[in-house]
Amino acid sequence: MAIVERHKQELERSAAPRDRAPSVIEFRGVSKNYGPTNGGLETASFSIQRGEFVFLVGSTGSGKSTLMKLLIKEIEPTAGTIRVAGRDLSEITRKKVPYYRRNIGIVFQDFKLLPDRTVYDNVAYALQVTGSSRKEIRAKVPDILRLTGLATKLHSFPDQLSGGEQQRVAVARAFVNHPPLLLADEPTGNLDPETSVGIMQLLYRINRTGTTVLVATHDATMVDRMRRRVLELHQGRLVRDELDAQYARADMNTAEFGALLREPSPEPKRGPQADRQRERDAAREARDEFDDIFPTDERP
Amino acid sequence: MKPAFFIKEAMRSISRNAIPSFAAMASVLVTVLVLGVFIPVVQATTGAANEVRGRVLVDVYLKKDATQTDIARVQALLRDKVAHVGKVAFVSKAQAYAQEKKRNPEAYQLLGANPLPDTFRVTPDTPDNVLKLRDALAPAGVAGGRTPVDASIEQVKNRKDETTKILTATRVVKLAMGGLAILLIVASVLLISNTIRLSLFSRRREVEVMKLVGATDSFIRWPFVIEGVVLGALGGVAAVALLGVGKIALLDPLSADFALIAAPQTIGFGLLAVVLLVASVGVSAAGSSISLRKFLRV
């Protein structure tokens, strides 16, 4: 995998000048309020080191997307400081934001591909934006598409591809500039489980080249299986950050990684009591929901 | 940065969004066409109105016994001392008699002698000043009557009814035309910018994605502006071509018969074409870049 080697070298070269590289992401007491009563994120503090693969979990509205938007400086925090690669985001002026974003690969749940461009052009656009020469583009794009398994779809349009393939294009586009940080907001939210495994393997492969990967998801089984660092948000608060949990080996290859994802879920380390309680809760919730839709007296 | 790339992007987006592009082009075409017809029409109408206003004048009748020196004195007075004087034409008794006799030979046959006085026909510097001119020549006296400024002037007359009628009528025409022109220009700008806005609105997702990939504002904006310029130019050229065809096919055969159409004050076709082209290109380019601003704030 030539491109992986090359990317590794590239990353090491860029990291070399600073011996003790700062955390890739550092949140210090970051809050974001959308209104006086409408909190997005409350005093979140954590840091992510270079080369980590981190999951960000939480239900809808827990602040995952807010955190992602803060990271790409789409919105500004109401309090606290965010540092990315040692750089305070509040110091980046509006004009410099595009240049900052070129150092971050972003993958979304809804792919966000340009519908009127082919797969090739979609990926090439990320390079054209940075002012790459045509020669460079012609060298890099087929390479990255081969890495993501899309070598045969170069000239298809997004609407001719399956969801999984579209997400692969999005990942390819996010990674073509070899960003040191890759953010994925619910990358498997629209995909079936098997395709999701493929996307996760792809992200893992990217992570193995040294890129820091932060994945927001609500797919709990996936997270449980992967056994990586997990940040959990609940109503805007950071409620879990398993820094020292039993993580999987960091050096497993992609195939092993895929097998890990497909094997039956390892029983989460929860007490049996808690488990039964959880089942009861789930059952009651389902019943309540059913009652809401079909009130009891009208049920056949 | 890279003009070739931007132009290629603009062309690609025109061909991929053929229908909105066509709509934008068509709205430019229609408004330019209407403007192209309207500008000469306004000019011809105001030209005609001005020509009618040019006929407004003040008659200064001298006394019957005015001598040659009196005439010279009054002429000097009119030329040098009185304000708002435009042109002064002298019609002697004999000339006036000849003119009137020609117009109404039987009546003057009966008269025998020449009853007409020497007359100065004074045109004001601008038609609106005609009443001031009259006041200057014959200030209203305390008793209500008017006393001419010179002893040898019998009467100062300003064909009152006719004058006020002409002034009001032409003013109404001018104001109406001006109002219509402003309305039309406002409507054109709104129509074009709205069409552009619509076609951009359907692509705001695209803009959003571009921003997320790290495109700078100018990198996103240039293709859109070029697209606006191209569509505006296409619409403008088509409209000018249609105007040219219309002028040759419809107007030129008629202008031989109708003085209004042949009025010399209307704008030349070449100049009109240039003005319309510049306006259409300018409005569409400005329209796309201004409309894009909203979507660029991601």
Interface residues (C-beta under 8 A of the other chain):
Chain A: I72 E74 K95 P98 Y99 Y100 R101 R102 I106 K112 L113 L114 P115 D116 Y125 A126 Q128 V129 T130 G131 R173 N177
Chain B: M1 K2 F5 R12 S13 R16 N17 R205 E206 E208 V209 M210 K211 L212 V213 G214 A215 T216 D217 F219 V298
